[in-house]
Amino acid sequence: MALSFRSSIFFAALIVTTTYTFGQEFLQAQGKQIVNEKGQPVTWRSMGLGGWLLQEGYMFRLGNIGTQHRIKESIAQLVGEEKTKQFYDAWLTQHTTKADFDSMAAWGFNSVRLPLHYDLFTLPTEKEPIAGQQTWLTKGFAITDSVLSWCRSNKMYLILDMHATPGGQGNDLNISDRDPGKQSLWESDANRQKLIALWKKLAKRYANEPYIGGYDIINEPNWGFTDSADKRGTAEKMNAPLRQLLIDMTKAIREVDTKHIIIIEGNGFGNNYNGIFPMWDNNLVLSFHKYGNFNTLPAIQKFLDYRDKYNIPLWLGESGENSNTWFTECIRLVEENGIGWGWWPLKKMGLSNPLEIKIPQGYEQLLNYWRGNGPRPDSTTAWNVLQQLLNNVNIRNNIVHRDVLDAMFRQVQSKGTLPFKKHVIAAGTTVIPAVEFDLGEQGQAYYDKDTASYQFTPGVHTQGNRGHSYRNDGVDITSNDAGASIFSIEEGEWLQYTIQVKKGGNYQLGFNTTVEQTGAQLSLLANDRILIDKLMLPVADSKQSFKTIWVKNISLPAGTTRLKLLSNKGGFNLQSISFIKE
């Protein structure tokens, strides 16, 4: 499952179906499309760099702490303020580097959405030496300059995303690092003026940069303007303060930059556009965000209606955090309707993203302390764990999820399958881990009765991979010290394995299983020909103990064979399939 950093780049040959090469051209909104200077439509296929310039607790199993400022405070309590500053300085240089951009370009992404934290660019309003004036900091501008150079070298567009605004733009505290004890963006004119000034500063700096794709001027507002009980802003009918701020930011940007696209987001996490229309500028793109609902036309119809009525391009600016099946379906849906997309995030702890951050040794000790479930670690122990975390966030030490990338690119265009790994059946014993079934979508490489999460769809409680381990397909996988295995296999589910048989003939096949229900059965087909029909699997002495069930005299032809392992009756787990030439 884990690829080396170098392999992660060369893996691109397996998944990229189209070469995305851009010239040095400004983009603009033209009617319902985003186009380049030649008038050619451009589809953004973007990755959002969440967790880098702005940490959200859930990405690092710190959901109980949540916001970045509280994470900093928690670290400082263990290692002190000076070392906390050292940690965050190193975080900014090690978490995301040019190597990440080289890999994203090789994988097929043509643009990057960079979530910005305002405090890397300017002081909080309450810390300004002179009220109403803006103190500019160099760090944020220098980082953005570097990111732009990495995009330029890979011919990718950079989309600047104001993810954390002065004061914070909503009641979901984590996404904007909001401190509820201070005035929000909506409760402070000074905060709003600071945000406007920051956008003008950024626009002036990048006005002549063609590799800036656009300015996403405020991420996911979530605020009840007319009803404070509407914490998410989803029921808001007017949105007057949001519309006015969007207009004011646009006006400030246009004073110094008339070229770049400005991306707007509605209330209710980008989706509530009540009161926002009509448009006030001829170079706007309307963004919406999509998580945990069905990938059907009705799910995006209102945005298609906005596009038609107001003659404005659409962009799915943020989506992800689900299974591979959901990814493929969602991307296919929006691309078939002429909409580009931005995925979220590139890396975190967990497997539903291209890159996974490995959990440092001893990290659980810090988590238990912060959760109130364990003793306080000493400062040396805490610092050593944090140093391991800094090492693990770098792409050279990330786990590359080939299955996620395949689902986002190749599977959107192709129903075909690919081997997850090369499996050559040769002399001696060959063992294929059960989790190494082929790459491909549901119904092509595997079939599972539960393939995605619809966490925002009432009454639907599916999860996808219920073990949340190894790969992001719908198949349930668990991992422990003995390795990864597939569990809770149900009746009718199946897995496909592409193998290369060196020498045709008879083989012994062994199925390493644990059986939890009497009567569990499996069949095995080769190129749709039945090899084993309804093999009865005996119940194990211990549900935790895997046992290999052998079947003799199984004829396999030389060359490429597609094996299909079918559960005739469920209730068993599978760790591997073994082959021995007779």
Disulfide bonds with the S-S distance in Angstrom:
none
